[in-house]
Amino acid sequence: MGKAALRNFVATRGIASAVVIGLIAPAISAAQETPYPERPIRFLVPFPPGGSTDIISRLVGQKLTEKFPQPVVVENRSGGAGIIAAEAVARAPADGYMMLLGNTGILAINPNLYRKLPYDPIKDFAAVTLMARVPNVLVVHPSLPVKSVRELVQLAKKDARPLNYGSPGSGSLQHLAMEMFKTAAGVNFTHVPYKGGGPALIDLIGGHLEALVATLPSALPHIQAGRLRVLAIGDAQRSALMPELPTIAESGYPGYEAYSWHGVMVPQRTPADIVSLLNREIVAILSSADSRAVLKKGGFDVVASSSAAFAEMIKSEIAKYAVAVKSSGARVD
């Protein structure tokens, strides 16, 4: 082969190689930048279907499905005070394909209530956003001669027999909320635990209990029908559902605050860009007028926080309920 022919051969091979590299490089880049999500996302809800948590979880799941190229599948996995679902998410790969609907009990109460918990709310999860709060209300049977928190406290102090109050179970949020109220007011009540909030509410309506802390959505129909009398709300601020209702803090016990809350968690070490994307999309969903209308009707006060703010709130809630659990004496081995 002559020198000229050799030069032409090398040049031709160089051009061909460049063409091949030019074709392969975009394919490699595209593979490296595959948009998230590329497969369905599972959203675990630690409660049975049909409850109030279904309202917010399915709304968010449906709206994310509309925005994402892959569906968000809401999966109800109840049992074990939320521990079963929480452990499943804590042990899942940190790739953004498993989310948890976390709440007060799972992330703030369980760590103080259970001696052995198969997850750590701080070390095993990354906070995405606090979605909403659900106010608790202090309600009594209409036959009780009280119309305010102060009157209830006065009655409890002068009555020789402690008043009975119910809860969904020992260590539940409503149990601890009432224990916090007892401590703040310096009164004594007898705790009657039930297997769930529904049976406790039925017994209060039936006159077998005198008082109860219940979620506002569950108690509201009975309040409106006159079957229950509401005295105050347990949140730090009044609720848009009943703006005329004072808080327990306003009723003479400043600093009192006990409410339910719901947020989204993912496994710790989930890439920061995925956490940021989920936060941005969920906050946008919750901030829309139609979503707020649906959630307000369901008894939710929308928050839609940053990831950092939610993470800090979880830490403060753990500390708050550590005191309440110790005061109540509740403990699960």
C-alpha positions in Angstrom: 0.0 0.0 0.0 1.5 3.4 -1.0 1.8 6.3 1.4 -1.1 8.2 -0.1 -3.4 5.1 0.1 -2.3 4.5 3.7 -3.1 8.1 4.7 -6.5 7.8 3.1 -7.2 4.5 4.9 -6.3 6.0 8.3 -8.3 9.1 7.6 -11.3 7.0 6.6 -11.0 4.8 9.7 -10.8 7.9 11.9 -13.9 9.4 10.4 -15.8 6.1 10.8 -14.7 5.9 14.5 -15.8 9.4 15.1 -19.2 8.7 13.6 -19.6 5.5 15.7 -18.5 7.4 18.9 -20.9 10.2 17.9 -23.8 7.7 17.7 -22.9 5.9 20.9 -22.3 8.9 23.1 -25.8 10.3 23.0 -27.2 6.8 23.7 -25.0 6.4 26.8 -25.9 9.9 28.0 -29.6 9.2 27.5 -29.3 6.0 29.5 -27.5 7.8 32.3 -30.2 10.5 32.3 -33.2 8.2 32.3 -36.0 10.4 33.8 -37.4 9.5 37.2 -39.6 7.6 37.7 -39.0 4.8 35.1 -41.2 2.3 37.0 -44.3 2.6 39.3 -43.8 4.2 42.8 -45.4 2.5 45.8 -47.0 4.7 48.4 -47.5 2.7 51.6 -50.4 3.8 53.9 -50.2 2.1 57.3 -54.0 2.2 57.8 -57.0 0.2 56.5 -58.8 1.5 53.4 -61.8 3.8 54.0 -60.3 6.0 56.7 -59.5 9.7 56.5 -55.9 9.0 55.5 -57.2 7.5 52.3 -58.5 11.0 51.3 -55.1 12.6 51.3 -53.0 9.6 50.2 -55.2 8.8 47.2 -55.5 12.5 46.2 -51.7 12.9 46.2 -51.2 9.5 44.5 -53.6 10.3 41.7 -52.2 13.8 41.1 -48.6 12.5 41.0 -49.7 9.8 38.5 -51.1 12.5 36.3 -47.7 14.4 36.4 -45.3 11.5 36.3 -44.6 9.1 33.3 -45.3 6.2 35.7 -48.2 5.6 38.2 -48.0 6.1 42.0 -49.7 3.1 43.5 -51.3 3.6 46.9 -51.0 0.4 49.0 -52.8 0.1 52.3 -50.6 -2.0 54.6 -52.1 -1.8 58.1 -51.2 -3.5 61.4 -48.8 -3.3 64.3 -49.6 0.4 65.0 -48.1 1.3 61.7 -44.9 -0.6 62.3 -45.3 -3.1 59.5 -45.5 -0.4 56.8 -42.8 1.8 58.4 -40.4 -1.1 58.6 -41.0 -2.0 54.9 -40.2 1.5 53.7 -37.2 1.8 56.1 -35.7 -1.4 54.6 -36.5 -0.6 51.0 -33.8 0.5 48.5 -33.2 4.2 48.7 -34.1 4.9 45.1 -37.3 6.9 45.4 -39.7 4.0 44.5 -41.1 3.5 47.9 -42.9 6.2 50.0 -44.5 6.1 53.4 -47.5 8.1 54.7 -46.1 8.9 58.1 -48.0 10.3 61.0 -47.8 11.4 64.6 -48.1 7.8 66.0 -45.6 6.2 63.7 -42.9 8.9 63.8 -43.3 10.6 67.2 -45.2 8.3 69.6 -43.9 4.8 68.7 -40.3 5.6 69.3 -41.2 6.6 72.9 -43.8 3.8 73.4 -42.0 0.7 72.2 -38.9 -0.6 73.8 -37.9 -2.4 70.6 -38.8 -0.7 67.4 -37.5 -2.1 64.1 -37.0 1.4 62.6 -35.6 4.8 63.7 -37.7 7.8 62.5 -34.6 10.0 62.2 -31.9 7.5 61.0 -34.0 5.4 58.7 -36.1 8.0 56.9 -35.7 11.2 54.9 -38.5 13.7 55.3 -40.2 14.8 52.0 -43.0 17.1 53.3 -45.5 17.6 56.1 -48.7 17.5 54.1 -51.4 18.4 56.6 -52.6 18.6 60.2 -55.8 17.1 61.6 -57.2 18.9 64.6 -58.2 17.0 67.8 -61.1 18.3 69.8 -62.1 17.8 73.4 -65.7 16.6 73.5 -68.1 15.6 76.3 -71.5 14.0 76.5 -74.3 16.6 76.3 -75.6 15.5 79.7 -72.4 16.7 81.4 -73.2 20.2 82.9 -70.2 21.9 81.3 -69.9 24.2 78.3 -66.2 25.2 78.5 -62.9 23.8 79.4 -62.8 25.8 82.6 -66.2 24.4 83.7 -64.9 20.8 82.9 -61.9 21.4 85.1 -64.0 22.8 87.9 -66.3 19.8 87.8 -63.4 17.4 87.8 -61.8 19.1 90.8 -65.0 19.1 92.9 -66.4 15.7 91.9 -65.4 13.0 94.3 -65.4 10.4 91.5 -62.9 10.9 88.6 -64.6 11.4 85.3 -64.1 8.7 82.7 -62.6 9.4 79.3 -62.0 7.0 76.4 -59.3 6.6 73.8 -58.5 4.4 70.8 -56.0 2.5 73.0 -53.2 2.9 75.5 -50.4 5.0 74.0 -52.6 6.4 71.2 -52.4 10.0 70.3 -55.8 10.7 71.8 -54.8 9.0 75.1 -51.6 11.0 75.3 -53.4 14.2 74.4 -55.8 13.7 77.3 -52.9 12.9 79.6 -51.2 16.1 78.6 -54.4 18.0 79.4 -54.7 16.3 82.8 -51.1 17.4 83.6 -51.7 21.0 82.4 -55.0 21.4 84.3 -54.0 19.5 87.4 -57.0 17.2 87.3 -57.6 13.5 87.4 -59.6 11.4 84.9 -60.0 7.7 84.6 -58.7 6.3 81.3 -60.9 3.7 79.5 -58.9 2.3 76.5 -60.8 0.9 73.5 -59.7 -1.0 70.4 -60.1 1.9 68.1 -61.5 5.4 68.1 -64.9 4.3 66.7 -66.0 2.2 69.7 -64.8 4.9 72.1 -66.9 7.5 70.2 -70.0 5.2 70.3 -69.7 4.8 74.0 -69.4 8.5 74.6 -72.5 9.1 72.5 -74.2 6.4 74.5 -73.4 8.1 77.8 -71.0 5.4 79.0 -68.1 8.0 79.1 -68.0 11.6 80.1 -65.2 12.9 77.8 -63.0 12.1 74.9 -60.3 13.6 72.7 -61.3 12.8 69.1 -60.2 14.0 65.6 -62.4 16.8 64.4 -63.5 15.0 61.2 -64.8 12.0 63.1 -66.5 14.0 65.8 -68.0 16.8 63.6 -71.2 15.0 62.4 -72.1 14.1 66.0 -71.3 17.7 67.2 -73.6 19.1 64.5 -76.3 16.6 65.3 -76.2 17.5 69.0 -75.0 14.1 70.1 -71.7 15.5 71.4 -70.7 18.9 72.9 -67.4 20.3 71.9 -65.4 22.4 74.3 -62.1 23.2 72.6 -59.6 22.3 69.9 -56.3 20.8 70.7 -54.3 22.5 68.0 -52.3 25.7 68.6 -54.6 27.6 66.3 -58.3 27.5 65.5 -59.6 25.4 62.7 -61.2 26.8 59.5 -63.9 24.1 60.0 -65.0 25.6 63.3 -63.4 29.1 63.6 -65.5 30.0 66.6 -64.1 27.1 68.6 -61.4 28.2 71.1 -58.2 26.3 71.5 -57.3 24.6 74.8 -54.4 27.0 75.1 -56.8 30.0 74.8 -59.0 28.4 77.4 -56.4 28.9 80.1 -53.6 26.4 79.3 -51.0 28.2 77.2 -48.5 26.0 75.5 -51.0 23.1 75.1 -50.8 21.6 71.7 -51.8 18.1 70.5 -52.9 17.4 67.0 -52.6 14.7 64.3 -50.3 15.2 61.3 -49.5 13.4 58.1 -46.4 13.6 55.9 -44.4 11.8 53.3 -41.2 9.9 54.1 -38.8 7.9 51.9 -35.8 5.7 52.9 -32.8 7.6 54.2 -30.1 8.1 51.6 -32.6 8.6 48.8 -30.9 10.9 46.3 -31.4 14.6 47.2 -32.6 15.5 43.8 -35.4 12.9 44.0 -36.4 14.1 47.5 -36.5 17.7 46.1 -38.6 16.6 43.1 -41.1 14.8 45.3 -41.3 17.7 47.6 -41.8 20.2 44.8 -44.5 18.1 43.1 -46.5 17.2 46.3 -46.3 20.8 47.6 -47.7 22.0 44.3 -50.5 19.5 44.5 -51.5 20.4 48.0 -51.3 24.1 47.2 -53.8 23.9 44.4 -57.3 25.3 45.1 -59.1 22.1 44.2 -56.9 19.9 46.4 -57.3 22.4 49.3 -61.1 22.2 48.9 -61.2 18.4 49.0 -58.9 18.3 52.0 -60.7 21.0 54.0 -63.9 19.1 53.5 -62.2 16.0 54.9 -61.0 17.9 58.0 -57.4 18.5 57.0 -55.5 21.7 57.5 -53.1 21.8 54.6 -49.5 22.7 55.5 -47.2 21.6 52.5 -43.8 22.3 54.2 -40.2 22.1 53.1 -38.3 18.8 53.7 -36.0 20.5 56.3 -38.9 22.0 58.2 -40.7 18.7 58.4 -37.5 16.9 59.6 -37.1 19.5 62.4 -40.8 19.1 63.4 -40.5 15.4 63.7 -37.6 15.8 66.2 -39.6 18.3 68.3 -42.6 16.0 68.3 -40.6 13.1 69.5 -39.4 15.1 72.4 -42.9 16.3 73.2 -44.4 12.9 73.3 -41.5 11.5 75.3 -42.8 13.6 78.2 -46.4 12.6 77.5 -45.6 8.8 77.3 -43.6 9.0 80.5 -46.5 10.8 82.3 -49.1 8.3 81.1 -47.1 5.3 82.1 -47.9 3.6 78.8 -45.2 1.2 77.5 -45.1 -1.6 75.0 -42.4 -4.3 75.3 
